[in-house]
Amino acid sequence: MGVRLPHHRQGLERDHRRPGCRTRAPGRARRGLALLFDYAGVHVIGEKAGETDLRINFTFTGVGEQWTMWVRNGVLNARSGHVDGAQCTVTGSKAALAGLLRQPGKAVAIAQQTGVEIEGDIGAFETLASVTDTFDPHFNIVTP
């Protein structure tokens, strides 16, 4: 006799909007948020951030997640949950908070445009901007 497999395995749920597709894994939003912070971490210039001690709490309203990001010893880290003593706490949609991470020097303008709530020292984003680089995401990998 053959073994009959369940409709979902290893915690994956069937996405009923697309029959036959198993794309809605529990924690997918959490992994997406971790990647968002990883992306921000790539932009940190270690030499500039060596003396930086920065903590920012993030509340993602659409997915109901709270995260803390910190820069210490030239490295950006993040983990689920808030911490006490953060310089700033921001609350908003994932898209709006991603904008803050991509362009921390424009935090005030982004917050005003998107309705992000900011509690604490908005200067924390100026500090983040001072230790991150920007580059054209469409740069040429190979040039003639």
C-alpha contacts under 8 A as a table, 3 or more apart, distances in Angstrom:
res1	aa1	res2	aa2	distance
6	P	9	R	6.50
7	H	13	E	7.94
7	H	14	R	7.10
8	H	11	G	6.68
8	H	12	L	5.44
8	H	13	E	5.50
8	H	14	R	6.39
8	H	22	R	7.68
9	R	12	L	5.63
9	R	13	E	7.74
11	G	25	A	6.64
11	G	26	P	6.84
12	L	22	R	6.29
12	L	23	T	7.16
12	L	24	R	6.27
12	L	25	A	4.72
12	L	26	P	6.88
13	E	22	R	5.97
13	E	23	T	7.14
13	E	24	R	5.59
13	E	25	A	6.16
13	E	26	P	7.92
14	R	19	P	7.61
14	R	20	G	7.18
14	R	21	C	6.17
14	R	22	R	4.67
14	R	23	T	6.90
14	R	24	R	6.79
15	D	18	R	5.73
15	D	19	P	6.65
15	D	20	G	7.66
15	D	21	C	5.85
15	D	22	R	5.67
15	D	23	T	6.16
15	D	24	R	6.10
16	H	19	P	5.44
16	H	20	G	7.99
16	H	21	C	7.83
18	R	21	C	5.66
22	R	25	A	7.69
24	R	28	R	7.04
25	A	28	R	5.48
26	P	29	A	7.92
27	G	30	R	5.00
27	G	31	R	6.35
28	R	31	R	5.17
28	R	32	G	6.18
29	A	32	G	4.94
29	A	33	L	6.19
29	A	63	V	6.98
30	R	33	L	5.13
30	R	34	A	6.24
30	R	65	E	7.72
31	R	34	A	5.01
31	R	35	L	6.25
32	G	35	L	5.14
32	G	36	L	6.31
33	L	36	L	4.91
33	L	37	F	6.50
34	A	37	F	5.27
34	A	38	D	6.19
34	A	78	A	7.34
34	A	79	R	7.67
35	L	38	D	4.77
35	L	39	Y	6.07
36	L	39	Y	5.15
36	L	40	A	6.47
36	L	98	A	7.03
37	F	40	A	4.94
37	F	41	G	6.09
37	F	69	M	7.62
37	F	77	N	7.45
37	F	78	A	6.49
37	F	101	L	7.89
38	D	41	G	4.91
38	D	42	V	6.44
38	D	77	N	7.92
39	Y	42	V	5.39
39	Y	43	H	7.19
40	A	43	H	5.53
40	A	44	V	7.12
40	A	76	L	7.70
40	A	101	L	6.14
40	A	102	R	6.70
41	G	44	V	5.39
41	G	75	V	7.08
41	G	76	L	5.04
41	G	77	N	7.21
43	H	132	T	5.12
43	H	133	D	5.32
43	H	134	T	6.92
44	V	49	A	7.09
44	V	74	G	7.36
44	V	75	V	6.96
44	V	76	L	6.93
44	V	131	V	5.83
44	V	132	T	4.33
44	V	133	D	6.52
45	I	48	K	5.51
45	I	49	A	6.11
45	I	74	G	7.04
45	I	131	V	5.65
45	I	132	T	5.47
45	I	133	D	6.67
46	G	49	A	5.04
46	G	50	G	5.87
46	G	73	N	7.68
46	G	74	G	4.16
46	G	75	V	6.36
46	G	131	V	7.76
47	E	50	G	5.46
47	E	74	G	6.47
48	K	51	E	7.49
48	K	52	T	7.95
48	K	74	G	7.09
48	K	130	S	7.89
48	K	131	V	5.34
49	A	52	T	4.99
49	A	71	V	7.32
49	A	72	R	7.17
49	A	73	N	6.65
49	A	74	G	4.24
49	A	75	V	7.19
49	A	131	V	5.31
50	G	72	R	6.85
50	G	73	N	4.58
50	G	74	G	4.08
50	G	75	V	7.81
51	E	72	R	7.12
51	E	73	N	6.20
51	E	74	G	7.10
52	T	71	V	6.41
52	T	72	R	5.62
52	T	73	N	6.79
52	T	74	G	7.00
53	D	70	W	7.35
53	D	71	V	5.76
53	D	72	R	4.97
53	D	73	N	7.70
54	L	70	W	5.25
54	L	71	V	5.08
54	L	72	R	6.70
54	L	86	A	7.62
54	L	87	Q	7.07
54	L	124	A	6.88
54	L	127	T	7.80
54	L	128	L	7.74
55	R	68	T	6.94
55	R	69	M	5.78
55	R	70	W	4.29
55	R	71	V	6.70
55	R	85	G	7.67
55	R	86	A	4.72
55	R	87	Q	5.76
55	R	88	C	7.14
55	R	124	A	7.86
56	I	68	T	5.76
56	I	69	M	5.34
56	I	70	W	6.31
56	I	86	A	5.30
56	I	87	Q	5.95
56	I	88	C	4.98
56	I	89	T	5.73
56	I	90	V	7.62
56	I	124	A	7.41
57	N	66	Q	7.33
57	N	67	W	5.87
57	N	68	T	4.40
57	N	69	M	6.37
57	N	82	H	5.61
57	N	83	V	7.08
57	N	86	A	6.34
57	N	88	C	6.26
57	N	89	T	4.47
57	N	90	V	6.28
58	F	66	Q	5.67
58	F	67	W	5.07
58	F	68	T	5.94
58	F	69	M	7.63
58	F	82	H	7.51
58	F	89	T	5.83
58	F	90	V	5.07
58	F	91	T	5.98
58	F	97	L	7.73
59	T	64	G	7.27
59	T	65	E	5.94
59	T	66	Q	4.48
59	T	67	W	6.45
59	T	89	T	7.63
59	T	90	V	6.21
59	T	91	T	4.60
59	T	92	G	6.47
60	F	63	V	5.91
60	F	64	G	5.69
60	F	65	E	5.23
60	F	66	Q	6.20
60	F	91	T	6.13
60	F	92	G	5.50
60	F	93	S	5.39
60	F	94	K	5.59
60	F	97	L	7.56
61	T	64	G	5.05
61	T	65	E	6.99
61	T	91	T	6.78
61	T	92	G	5.47
61	T	93	S	5.33
61	T	94	K	7.38
62	G	92	G	7.81
62	G	93	S	5.58
62	G	94	K	6.79
63	V	94	K	7.87
65	E	80	S	7.51
65	E	81	G	7.68
66	Q	80	S	5.93
66	Q	81	G	4.85
66	Q	82	H	6.09
67	W	78	A	6.81
67	W	79	R	5.60
67	W	80	S	4.29
67	W	81	G	4.58
67	W	82	H	5.60
68	T	78	A	5.45
68	T	79	R	5.61
68	T	80	S	6.36
68	T	81	G	6.04
68	T	82	H	5.23
68	T	83	V	6.61
69	M	76	L	7.02
69	M	77	N	5.68
69	M	78	A	4.20
69	M	79	R	6.76
70	W	76	L	5.68
70	W	77	N	5.43
70	W	78	A	6.26
71	V	74	G	6.52
71	V	75	V	5.42
71	V	76	L	4.35
71	V	77	N	6.35
72	R	75	V	5.58
72	R	76	L	6.74
83	V	86	A	6.37
86	A	89	T	7.02
87	Q	120	G	5.97
87	Q	121	D	5.67
87	Q	124	A	6.42
88	C	118	I	7.02
88	C	119	E	5.72
88	C	120	G	4.47
88	C	121	D	5.26
88	C	122	I	6.47
88	C	124	A	6.58
89	T	118	I	5.87
89	T	119	E	5.15
89	T	120	G	6.40
90	V	97	L	7.74
90	V	116	V	6.66
90	V	117	E	5.56
90	V	118	I	4.61
90	V	119	E	6.39
91	T	97	L	7.67
91	T	116	V	5.64
91	T	117	E	5.07
91	T	118	I	6.64
92	G	96	A	6.20
92	G	97	L	6.19
92	G	115	G	7.15
92	G	116	V	4.80
92	G	117	E	6.57
93	S	96	A	5.23
93	S	97	L	6.19
93	S	116	V	7.67
94	K	97	L	5.25
94	K	98	A	5.90
95	A	98	A	5.07
95	A	99	G	6.30
96	A	99	G	5.08
96	A	100	L	6.62
96	A	110	I	7.32
96	A	111	A	7.65
96	A	114	T	6.08
96	A	116	V	6.93
97	L	100	L	4.99
97	L	101	L	6.44
97	L	116	V	7.60
98	A	101	L	5.07
98	A	102	R	6.14
99	G	102	R	5.06
99	G	103	Q	5.97
99	G	104	P	7.78
99	G	110	I	7.05
100	L	103	Q	5.26
100	L	104	P	4.98
100	L	106	K	7.22
100	L	107	A	5.49
100	L	110	I	6.75
100	L	111	A	7.95
100	L	125	F	7.98
101	L	104	P	5.48
103	Q	106	K	5.61
103	Q	107	A	6.91
103	Q	129	A	7.37
104	P	107	A	5.16
104	P	125	F	5.09
104	P	126	E	6.46
104	P	128	L	6.35
104	P	129	A	5.11
105	G	125	F	6.37
105	G	126	E	5.45
105	G	128	L	7.78
105	G	129	A	5.07
105	G	130	S	7.98
106	K	109	A	5.51
106	K	110	I	6.11
107	A	110	I	5.13
107	A	111	A	5.94
107	A	122	I	7.69
107	A	125	F	6.47
107	A	126	E	7.98
108	V	111	A	5.16
108	V	112	Q	6.22
108	V	122	I	7.65
109	A	112	Q	5.15
109	A	113	Q	6.17
110	I	113	Q	5.13
110	I	114	T	5.99
110	I	116	V	7.73
111	A	114	T	5.33
111	A	115	G	5.45
111	A	116	V	4.60
111	A	117	E	6.98
111	A	118	I	7.72
112	Q	115	G	5.52
112	Q	116	V	6.95
118	I	122	I	7.11
119	E	122	I	7.71
121	D	124	A	5.92
122	I	125	F	5.90
122	I	126	E	7.37
123	G	126	E	4.88
123	G	127	T	6.28
124	A	127	T	5.03
124	A	128	L	6.26
125	F	128	L	4.83
125	F	129	A	6.03
126	E	129	A	4.96
126	E	130	S	6.19
127	T	130	S	5.11
127	T	131	V	6.76
128	L	131	V	5.48
128	L	132	T	6.40
129	A	132	T	5.32
129	A	133	D	7.71
135	F	139	F	7.94
136	D	139	F	5.50
140	N	143	T	6.18
